[in-house]
């Protein structure tokens, strides 16, 4: 049997081109994910620096100033210190639950960024159930906190884990009802569709003006979900030492620290998407000719402006949450649960019924 060498070369070149395409496909798949993770890390570092600077200004003291210019490297220095500190385990605790808890809290919050649109077509997964996926994934984080409290074999840690679970259940329901009201107004559960539904009338098309009651309830519920003051009962240092993270040290303690800021960032981004128009400008949508849209420079500029506008709105919410931390006193546990079940839940349910009535009348 005689083999034609030209056919062999054609087969080899075809196989090599296919392998090159597979490599490029894998690279194109991981670049957006790695870019998002890098952006999230930088965003968390900026939040830590902003909180320290704003807190110092509110309390009339000097904030971080030695680690880098204006103290911008202080968060990196703290993270490096925690990375090299000794990782201790409780002698009679459940080591498996103790180790899984912090990782579960961080991973569940990181997955929420999959459906977050930072600009036009700048989203990893534009799902038809995007906002409900965020609510479902964020509900996993308290399970990690409860596992951490139980695995520590410490009554203070266990009480903190129970408080975290009770607080999450109490404020998850009003938050979900507010999200459902927004979905009814936008006729979609996709985060991209919700933003585009607000872009028609510019500033006056934001859901903030159509859902003012829902916005206030969502704001309070998101602060409670992030366990920020005055809702930081799971880690109240006056009564629980440090709550569910009492027995943790080193990198595991750092994971709890990162998870709290990741949750705060994703909550502020969802406030931007659901109520503040996302990446849209304050002016109404202006028609742009097709020839201008095809220009690559215009497309890149538009994407950059979309990311910038989204982050500016998100950091406005972050400023509100930081100032709230140093303004309001901590609530008692019974006051926290009464606020969630007796006030926010009926108000959010009434807002949903009112929104549904208006949608039925407009049909």
C-alpha positions, 0 to 999 in steps of 0.5 A: 500500500502506497501512501501519498505524502501530500495527503499525510502533510494535509492531515498533519496541517489540519490536525495542527490547525485544529489543536491551535484553535482549541488552544485559542478557544481555551485562552479566550474562555479563561481571559474574561474570567481572569480579568473579572477576578483581577477586577474584583480583587482591585475593587476589594482593595479600593473598598478597604482603603476607602473605608479606612480613609472615610472612617478616619475622616469621620472620627477625626483621626489619621488613617493609613499613610505609611504603606505606599502613597496615601496608604493605598498598599495597607490592605496588601500589607495586611493580606500578606501578614495574614497569609504568613501567619500560623493557621491554628485549629481548635483541638476538639472542633470539627476540622473538616467543617472548620476548613470548608466554612470560609471557602464556601462563604467566599466561593458562593459570593464570587459566583454571584459576579457571573450575572453582573453586567459591567457594561453593554455586553460585558457580562460572563453569563446573561441568563434569563434567571440572572437575579434569582440565580444571585439570590440562590447563590448568596443564600449559600454563604450563611451555610458556610458561616453556620458550618464555621461556628459549629466546627469551632466547638465554641459557644460564642462561635456557634451563637454567631453562626446561628445569628448569621443564619437567622439574619440571612433568612429574615432579610432574604425574603424582603430582598427577594420580593423587591427583586421580583417587583423589579422583574415585573416592571422589566418583564424579565429576570435577566440583569441585562434586560433590567438595565436596558429597560431603564435606558429609554428615558435616561435619569427619569427612567431609573427604577429608583423613581418607579420603586422608591419603597422597594429601593429603601427596603432593598437598601436596608436588606442588602446592608443586613445581608452584608452584616454591616453596622447596625446589622453586624450581630453575628460578629458583635465583639461586645457579646460574642468576641468575634462571632463565628470567626473567633477561633480562626487565624491566618488565611482562613480569617482573611477569607472571612474578611474578603468575603464581607467586602466581596458581598458588599461590592456585589450588593452595591453593584446590584443596587446599581443594576436594579435601581440606578440604570446600570451602565447608562448615562443620565441622559436619554438614549441618543441614536448613533449611526451604524458607521460610527458604531462599527468604529473600534475606537468608539466601541472601546470608548463606550465599553470603558465609559459603561464600566466607569459609570457602573463603578461610580454608581456602585461606589456611591452606595459603598459610601453610604454603607461606610458612613452608616457604619460610623453613624448608627448604633448596633441593634439588639437581636430582637430588634433586628428580627422584628425589623425584618419580619414585622416591618420590611416583609409586609412593606415589601409584600405590599409593594409587590402587590401594588406593582402587580396591580399597576402592571395588570391595569396597564395591560 
